[in-house]
Amino acid sequence: MHTSRPTRLRSFAPLLGLFALGLALVVAGCGRLGLDRDVSTGASPSPDADQVAAVIDGERITYADLEAHMQQQFIEQVRQQPADRLYEMRETAVRDLVEQHIVETEARARGITPEALRKEVLAEAGEPSVEEVAAWYAANQGRLRGARLEDVASNIAELLQEERRSMVWNGFLTPKLEALDWQMVLAPPRQELEATRLVRGPVDAPVTIMTFSDYQCPYCIRSEPVLAEVLARYPEQVRLVHRHFPLDSIHPFARPAAEAAMCADEQGRFWDFHDAIFARQGRLAEDSFTEIGEELGLDLPALEQCIAERRYQAFVDADFAAGRDAGVTGTPAFFVNGIALKGARNADELSRVVDAELARLGGS
């Protein structure tokens, strides 16, 4: 999986609302917590390493002692992360080292320092014009909760500037990354998850994308066309396995929808029912499932009896338990041949993992 997002500069999209625009940070998934970190500007002055920070029972504790202790604490905290999160952190570290190698090599070739190289490259980004700021404001007014242009213009300019810098830096790094001889050898952790009968695509496909989903989760709804696109890209190599993960505390009709879809499966129409539920964009009520059954021409008495009996309550419970045991805490959650990908993903992100799996398995 050698395609990467090489820059450390963040693109402007995830930054929307982080520059005092009064918007909440939205995490791309249902039932998960947002980031909990303190964002501050400026750096504190660094004291001398041998400066005394504390005295314990007559023993002088220097700032160097503190740094060593803090580093060890940080390492221990990293090691205690879940396996999938630890893999992501290690993968990011590898990519950072690759980027560092590229920058240092190019800087030596130009006879300048890495810092000077970064400034030289990023100087090409330029600054957004007043017209660009106004156009961005007009296109995003609905998300700014009535904020006036004059109050947020400088913040919008920062967003656009960050986007420009990110594009320029990626433009500099990408061709060098593609030309560099390097290999990611880290092995991602895999979960052992059994496929259920809810399968789209060839049953013997070498790559399985298992999704844990909630029928009222907006991010799951948006993920459906993404999954369809991935299946279209790999008609013979990928199969999709659906697992139910209803978040009862926030989506009251997600579980009834899952059980109703399983009842439709008795009549061989699970995927039609599944698609029809998602087509309602989370707007579900008690009579929604009978309506969908009627639209699909199902045997309504049989469907209604199955729903009333809660015939598939245990099936949905088993899916939920399997997801929970695999570390799923929110939806959507994807597992590509057991490799965990938490939160909403686009088709290219999923395809990169699929391509890596096909390469590992010797496929194409």
Summary of the structure (lengths in Angstrom):
residues: 364
radius of gyration: 25.4
end to end distance: 13.4
largest distance: 83.9
contacts: 969
relative contact order: 0.13
helix: 52%
strand: 10%
